[in-house]
Amino acid sequence: MTAALSVAATGARAQMAAPPEAEAVAAPPAPFGFEDVARIAADLVRADYVRLQAKLTPPFADLGYDAYRGIRFRREADPWRDLGGFGLDLLPPGMLFTDPVRINLIENGVARNLPFDPAVFEFSSEGFPPDAASAPPGDMGWSGFRLRTVLNRPGVLDEMAVFQGASYFRAIGRGNVYGLSARGLALGTGSAAGEEFPAFREFWIRTPEPGAASVTVLALLDSPSVAGAYEFVLTPGADTAVATRAALFPRRELTDVGIAPLTSMFWFGPADLGSFDDYRPAVHDSDGLQMVTGNGERLWRALANPAALQISAFADRDPQGFGLMQRTRDFTAFQDAEAAYERRPSAWVAPQGGWGEGRVVLVEIPVESEFHDNIVAFWQPGQPLAPGVRHDFAYELSLGFAPGDNDPAAQVRQSRSGASINGKGARSFVIDFDLAPFEGQPDPEPVVTTSAGEVRHPYVVRLPAEGVLRLSFEFVPGGADLAELSARLDSAQLRMSETWLYRWTRG
């Protein structure tokens, strides 16, 4: 076998090229695109769902984590190796990735399948036989793919996005390392019935033209409850933009659907240090959910690792945006030289077109380590998605150090909490806002509320060296087991900051 990828013509779904005599008389086919994938998805829901599972054979069967990491894609097998601006790596099956994924290239408007071929991989000498690259491909497929581009260094193609595992994908901006993930769709997240994980079963990747700034990826999603077509236009940069549209075709009424879902990890931070015995002051990929409502209200919900599952819903109409953000960017806040949490990307979802009535949903799941994602955020439409009907959504996903809303209102930089020294059972809260909006202005008025218990002694102090205006207050829960806290800064009847939100629960 050769390490060069062979290419088979597929058209929209054809398995064989048209006979020469047909090609001579037929009109040129329309370029393969998003609506072709939508037609495939619509056809899928007319039949019973069938999960595609490959029978993995050696050397891909029964791989552990270290063995799987010992498989490397050969750079000379990159079908875009001569393009210069982008690179494409195909990913092997094995370990957690057992469902076969078809991958096609779109060149000159024609979709061509890339058959699975073990010869495009290098295998570690530890744990693999010398002839591993010559193994028969069998009925195995790829597990996904990786996109590379010139992102951080001139002439070097750095990894900037990866699509692998169910409908998960990750992307980063300049200077980032991988952290949170995006998904095509969420179903039943946090529900008692359990979560369903729709999967991308096939991709069509448009080969970029020389000098192109973007890469277009089409994807076919399928699950027992829904099929769908997706288009992702990825434009790398300081913030990598992913212009997204989806056409969903439910097999059942979807009451538990999550649009534009984001998945992250929050183990602990400055608000709950007392519960964790760790040399690091904080461990998280994201520290808050940021929202801009349809009427322009700016909200910041600080994340938590709760003692029990928590689901919060923020009702809205035509939201302007939401995202899971990592605002803490100082190494000293984490002290983890290997994980580099201060470089994890934030992700911002900006809906395109009116999404109507619905809610931003935040799911917080208790975890005992940093190795499990436990935070999910998504948009849930106010009305269920009915079967037999096409449902379209469009949004732009941006990933980087500070994507999304750039309103001049003061943003929350960090939240802290601890036992109060002024009364048994009371909690002290400290919230740092950006100082810049208050330069040359009198001190703003702190507005702090709670749904239960009592708020005492709110006050503000300027910390110019740190560039923050600090709001402090005490919270006395009394007999309450749960309280929704909110805080903002007003000046002369004007709201000068976003609104900080926090759910306190008795530990």
C-alpha positions in Angstrom: 0.0 0.0 0.0 1.0 3.6 -0.5 0.7 6.4 1.9 -1.0 8.6 -0.7 -4.8 8.8 -0.3 -6.8 7.2 -3.0 -9.9 9.1 -4.1 -13.2 7.6 -5.2 -15.9 9.6 -6.9 -19.2 9.7 -5.0 -21.3 12.7 -6.2 -24.1 13.4 -3.7 -24.3 9.8 -2.6 -23.4 7.8 -5.7 -21.0 4.9 -5.1 -19.8 4.7 -8.8 -18.7 7.2 -11.4 -21.1 7.7 -14.3 -20.3 5.6 -17.4 -18.3 7.5 -20.1 -21.3 7.6 -22.5 -23.4 9.3 -19.8 -20.7 11.8 -19.1 -20.6 12.7 -22.8 -24.3 13.8 -23.0 -25.2 14.8 -19.4 -25.3 18.4 -18.3 -22.6 19.4 -15.8 -23.7 18.5 -12.3 -24.6 21.4 -9.9 -21.8 21.9 -7.4 -22.3 19.7 -4.3 -23.4 21.9 -1.4 -25.4 22.3 1.8 -28.8 21.6 0.3 -27.5 18.2 -1.0 -26.6 17.2 2.5 -30.1 18.5 3.7 -31.7 16.2 1.1 -29.7 13.2 2.4 -30.8 14.1 6.0 -34.4 14.4 5.0 -34.2 10.9 3.3 -32.6 9.5 6.5 -35.6 10.3 8.7 -38.0 8.5 6.4 -36.3 5.2 7.4 -35.5 3.6 10.7 -32.4 4.8 12.4 -29.4 2.5 11.9 -26.2 3.1 13.9 -23.1 2.5 11.8 -20.5 0.5 13.8 -17.2 -0.7 12.4 -15.7 -4.0 13.4 -12.3 -2.8 14.4 -9.4 -5.2 13.5 -5.8 -5.1 14.6 -3.9 -2.8 15.0 -6.9 -0.6 15.7 -8.8 -2.9 18.0 -8.6 -2.7 21.8 -6.3 0.4 21.9 -5.6 2.2 25.2 -5.0 5.9 25.5 -1.2 5.7 25.1 -1.3 3.3 22.2 -3.8 5.4 20.3 -1.6 8.5 20.8 1.2 6.4 19.2 -0.6 6.6 15.8 0.4 9.6 13.6 -0.9 10.8 10.3 1.8 11.0 7.6 2.2 14.6 6.4 3.0 13.4 2.9 -0.5 11.8 2.8 -2.1 15.2 3.3 -4.4 15.7 0.3 -3.7 19.5 0.6 0.0 19.2 1.0 0.7 21.4 -2.0 -1.8 24.2 -1.1 0.4 26.0 1.4 -2.3 27.8 3.4 -4.2 24.8 4.9 -3.5 21.2 5.9 -5.9 18.3 6.4 -5.1 15.3 8.7 -7.3 12.2 8.7 -7.7 10.6 12.2 -7.7 6.8 12.9 -10.4 4.7 14.6 -9.8 3.1 17.9 -10.0 3.7 21.7 -13.2 5.7 22.2 -13.8 6.3 18.5 -15.4 3.1 17.1 -18.2 4.6 14.8 -17.0 4.8 11.2 -17.0 8.3 9.7 -17.0 8.9 5.9 -14.9 11.8 4.7 -15.2 13.3 1.2 -13.4 16.1 -0.5 -15.2 18.6 -2.7 -13.0 19.7 -5.6 -14.4 21.8 -8.5 -17.9 21.2 -7.1 -17.6 17.4 -7.2 -17.6 15.3 -4.0 -15.1 12.5 -3.9 -14.7 10.0 -1.1 -11.5 9.4 0.7 -11.5 5.6 1.5 -10.0 4.5 4.8 -6.3 3.4 4.4 -4.0 2.4 7.3 -1.0 3.2 5.1 -1.5 6.9 5.7 -0.5 6.4 9.4 2.8 6.0 11.2 2.7 3.6 14.2 4.8 3.7 17.3 7.3 0.9 17.6 6.0 0.2 21.1 2.8 -1.9 20.9 2.5 -2.1 17.1 3.9 -4.7 14.7 6.2 -3.6 12.0 3.6 -4.2 9.3 0.8 -2.2 11.1 0.5 0.3 8.2 -0.2 -2.6 5.8 -3.2 -3.9 7.7 -6.3 -4.5 5.5 -8.7 -1.6 5.9 -11.8 -3.9 6.3 -15.0 -2.0 6.9 -13.4 0.5 9.2 -13.8 4.3 8.6 -12.0 7.4 9.8 -12.8 8.7 13.2 -12.6 12.4 12.1 -10.2 14.9 10.9 -7.9 17.8 11.9 -7.5 21.2 10.1 -4.2 23.0 10.2 -3.3 26.6 9.0 -0.8 29.4 9.5 -2.0 30.6 12.8 0.8 31.5 15.2 4.1 31.4 13.1 4.8 32.3 9.5 5.1 29.3 7.3 4.0 26.8 10.0 0.7 25.0 9.7 -0.6 24.9 13.3 -3.6 22.8 14.3 -6.7 25.1 14.5 -9.7 22.7 14.6 -10.6 19.1 15.0 -13.9 17.2 14.4 -13.9 13.9 16.2 -16.4 12.0 18.5 -20.2 12.2 18.1 -20.9 15.8 17.0 -18.1 17.4 19.0 -15.6 19.7 17.5 -12.9 22.1 18.9 -11.3 25.2 17.5 -8.8 27.8 18.7 -7.7 31.3 17.9 -4.2 32.6 17.8 -2.2 31.8 20.9 -4.8 29.4 22.4 -4.6 25.8 23.5 -7.5 23.5 23.3 -10.1 23.7 26.0 -13.9 23.8 25.7 -15.7 22.0 22.9 -18.7 22.9 20.6 -21.3 20.4 19.4 -23.7 20.1 16.5 -26.6 19.4 18.8 -27.5 18.5 22.4 -30.4 16.2 23.3 -31.6 15.5 26.8 -28.6 17.0 28.5 -29.1 16.8 32.3 -32.4 15.0 32.0 -33.5 12.0 34.1 -34.0 10.0 30.9 -30.4 10.3 30.0 -28.6 12.1 27.2 -28.6 11.2 23.5 -25.5 12.0 21.5 -26.2 12.7 17.8 -23.2 12.0 15.7 -21.6 13.4 12.5 -21.5 10.3 10.3 -20.2 11.9 7.1 -18.2 15.0 6.2 -17.7 16.8 2.9 -14.7 19.2 3.1 -14.3 21.8 0.3 -10.7 22.0 -0.9 -9.8 25.7 -0.4 -8.6 27.8 -3.4 -5.0 29.1 -3.3 -4.9 32.1 -1.0 -8.3 31.3 0.6 -8.9 32.7 4.1 -11.6 30.1 5.0 -12.4 26.4 4.9 -15.9 25.0 4.4 -17.0 21.8 6.1 -20.4 20.1 5.4 -21.6 17.5 7.8 -24.4 14.9 8.0 -25.8 14.4 11.6 -27.8 11.3 12.6 -29.3 9.8 15.8 -32.4 7.9 16.9 -34.3 11.2 17.3 -33.1 13.5 14.5 -31.0 13.9 11.3 -29.5 17.1 10.1 -27.3 18.9 7.7 -24.6 21.4 8.8 -22.3 23.8 7.2 -19.2 25.2 9.0 -17.2 28.0 7.4 -14.0 28.3 9.5 -11.9 31.5 9.2 -8.8 31.3 11.4 -7.4 34.4 13.1 -6.9 36.0 16.5 -10.5 34.9 17.1 -11.3 31.9 14.8 -14.8 32.4 13.4 -17.1 29.4 12.5 -20.1 30.6 10.5 -22.6 27.8 11.1 -26.0 26.9 9.6 -28.1 23.8 10.3 -31.2 22.1 8.9 -32.7 19.7 11.4 -35.3 16.9 10.6 -36.6 15.4 13.8 -37.8 11.8 13.9 -39.8 12.7 17.1 -41.0 15.8 18.8 -37.8 17.4 20.3 -38.7 19.0 23.6 -35.2 18.6 25.1 -33.1 20.0 22.2 -30.1 22.3 22.6 -29.0 24.5 19.7 -25.4 25.7 19.4 -24.3 23.7 22.5 -20.9 24.4 24.2 -19.3 21.9 26.6 -16.6 22.9 29.1 -15.0 22.1 32.5 -15.2 23.9 35.8 -13.6 22.1 38.8 -12.9 24.9 41.3 -12.1 28.5 41.5 -11.6 31.4 44.0 -15.2 31.2 45.2 -14.9 27.6 46.5 -11.3 27.0 47.5 -12.2 25.5 50.9 -13.5 22.3 49.4 -10.3 21.4 47.4 -6.9 20.3 48.5 -4.8 21.4 45.5 -1.6 23.5 45.0 -3.4 25.4 42.2 -5.7 28.3 43.0 -8.1 27.5 40.2 -8.8 24.7 37.7 -11.2 25.4 34.9 -11.6 25.8 31.1 -14.3 28.4 31.5 -15.3 30.6 34.5 -18.6 32.0 33.4 -21.6 32.1 31.1 -21.9 35.5 29.4 -25.2 36.5 27.8 -26.5 39.5 25.9 -30.3 39.3 25.9 -32.6 40.4 23.1 -33.2 43.7 24.8 -29.5 44.4 25.3 -29.2 43.4 29.0 -25.7 42.0 29.7 -25.4 39.1 32.2 -22.6 37.2 33.7 -23.3 33.9 35.5 -20.4 32.6 37.5 -19.9 28.9 37.1 -19.8 26.3 39.9 -19.0 22.7 40.5 -22.2 21.9 42.5 -22.8 19.2 45.0 -25.8 18.0 42.9 -26.9 18.5 39.3 -28.0 22.1 38.6 -29.9 23.4 35.6 -30.5 27.1 35.2 -32.6 28.6 32.4 -32.6 32.3 31.3 -35.7 33.1 29.3 -35.3 35.4 26.4 -36.5 36.4 22.9 -34.1 36.8 20.0 -30.9 36.7 22.1 -28.0 38.7 20.8 -25.4 36.2 22.0 -24.2 33.8 24.7 -21.0 31.9 25.4 -18.8 30.1 27.9 -15.9 32.4 28.7 -12.5 32.1 30.2 -11.8 35.6 31.5 -9.0 34.7 33.9 -5.9 35.2 31.8 -3.1 35.4 34.4 -0.8 32.4 34.9 -0.6 33.1 38.6 -4.4 32.5 38.9 -3.8 28.8 37.9 -0.1 28.0 38.5 -0.4 25.0 36.1 2.5 25.1 33.6 1.4 22.0 31.8 -2.4 22.6 31.4 -2.0 26.3 30.5 -5.6 27.1 31.6 -5.0 30.8 31.1 -4.7 30.1 27.4 -7.9 28.1 27.0 -10.3 29.7 24.5 -13.6 31.4 25.2 -16.5 30.7 22.8 -19.3 33.1 21.8 -22.5 32.2 19.9 -24.1 35.1 17.9 -27.5 34.0 16.5 -28.2 35.0 12.9 -31.8 35.9 12.3 -34.5 35.9 15.0 -34.5 32.8 17.1 -37.8 33.8 18.8 -38.9 32.8 22.2 -36.8 30.4 24.2 -34.1 30.2 26.9 -30.4 29.9 27.4 -29.8 26.8 29.5 -26.8 26.2 31.7 -26.2 22.6 33.0 -23.7 22.2 35.9 -22.7 18.6 36.8 -20.7 17.7 39.9 -17.3 16.2 39.2 -14.4 15.1 41.3 -11.6 15.9 38.9 -10.6 18.1 36.0 -10.7 15.2 33.5 -14.4 15.3 32.9 -16.4 18.1 31.2 -19.3 19.1 33.5 -20.6 22.4 32.0 -23.0 22.7 29.1 -24.7 25.8 27.7 -27.1 26.0 24.8 -30.2 27.7 23.4 -33.5 25.8 23.8 -36.4 27.0 21.6 -39.6 27.9 23.4 -41.6 25.5 21.2 -40.6 21.8 20.6 -39.2 21.0 17.2 -41.9 19.0 15.4 -41.3 15.9 13.3 -41.9 16.0 9.6 -40.8 19.7 9.4 -37.4 21.2 8.5 -36.0 23.5 11.2 -33.3 25.9 10.2 -30.8 27.7 12.5 -27.8 30.0 11.7 -25.2 31.4 14.0 -21.6 32.5 14.1 -19.4 30.8 16.7 -16.2 32.7 17.6 -13.3 31.2 19.6 -10.3 33.0 21.1 -9.1 35.0 24.1 -11.9 37.5 24.1 -14.5 36.9 21.4 -18.1 38.3 21.4 -19.6 41.3 23.0 -17.4 44.4 23.3 -19.9 46.7 25.0 -18.2 49.4 27.1 -20.1 48.3 30.2 -17.8 47.0 32.9 -17.3 43.3 32.8 -16.8 40.9 35.7 -13.1 39.8 35.9 -13.3 37.5 38.9 -15.5 36.4 41.8 -14.4 35.3 45.2 -16.2 33.9 48.2 -15.4 32.7 51.7 -16.6 32.6 55.2 -17.3 36.0 56.7 -15.4 37.1 59.8 -18.4 39.2 60.9 -20.9 36.6 61.7 -21.4 32.8 62.0 -22.9 31.3 58.9 -22.5 34.5 56.8 -20.6 34.5 53.5 -18.4 37.2 52.1 -18.5 37.9 48.3 -15.9 39.9 46.4 -16.6 40.7 42.7 -14.0 42.5 40.6 -15.3 44.7 37.7 -13.3 46.5 35.0 -12.2 49.9 36.4 -11.9 51.7 33.1 -15.6 52.7 32.6 -15.5 54.5 36.0 -12.4 56.6 35.4 -13.2 60.2 36.0 -16.6 59.2 37.4 -17.9 59.2 41.0 -18.1 55.8 42.6 -21.1 53.9 41.3 -23.9 52.6 43.4 -23.8 48.8 44.1 -27.2 47.1 43.5 -27.2 43.6 45.2 -30.2 41.4 45.5 -31.0 37.9 46.7 -34.0 35.5 46.3 -33.5 34.2 49.8 -31.6 35.2 52.9 -30.2 38.7 53.4 -27.6 40.9 51.7 -25.6 43.2 54.1 -23.0 46.0 53.7 -22.4 46.3 50.0 -19.7 48.7 49.1 -17.1 49.4 46.4 -13.4 50.3 46.4 -11.1 51.2 43.5 -7.9 49.1 43.0 -6.1 51.1 40.3 -3.0 48.9 40.3 -5.1 45.9 39.4 -7.4 47.9 37.1 -10.5 46.8 38.9 -13.4 48.2 40.9 -14.2 45.8 43.7 -17.7 45.2 45.0 -17.9 43.5 48.3 -20.9 42.3 50.3 -22.0 39.8 52.9 -24.7 37.2 52.4 -26.6 35.7 55.3 -28.6 32.7 54.1 -30.5 32.1 57.3 -32.6 29.0 56.9 -32.4 29.0 53.0 -30.7 26.1 51.2 -30.6 27.9 47.8 -30.4 31.6 46.8 -30.1 33.4 43.5 -27.7 36.3 44.0 -27.3 39.2 41.6 -25.1 42.3 41.6 -24.4 45.3 39.3 -23.0 48.8 39.4 -25.2 51.8 38.6 -24.2 55.5 38.2 -26.7 58.4 37.9 -29.6 56.0 37.0 -27.4 54.3 34.3 -26.4 50.7 34.4 -22.6 50.8 34.2 -21.8 47.1 34.4 -23.1 43.8 33.3 -25.2 42.0 35.9 -23.3 39.3 38.0 -25.4 36.2 38.8 -24.6 33.4 41.2 -26.5 30.4 42.6 -25.6 29.8 46.2 -26.4 26.4 47.6 -25.8 25.0 51.1 -22.9 22.6 50.9 
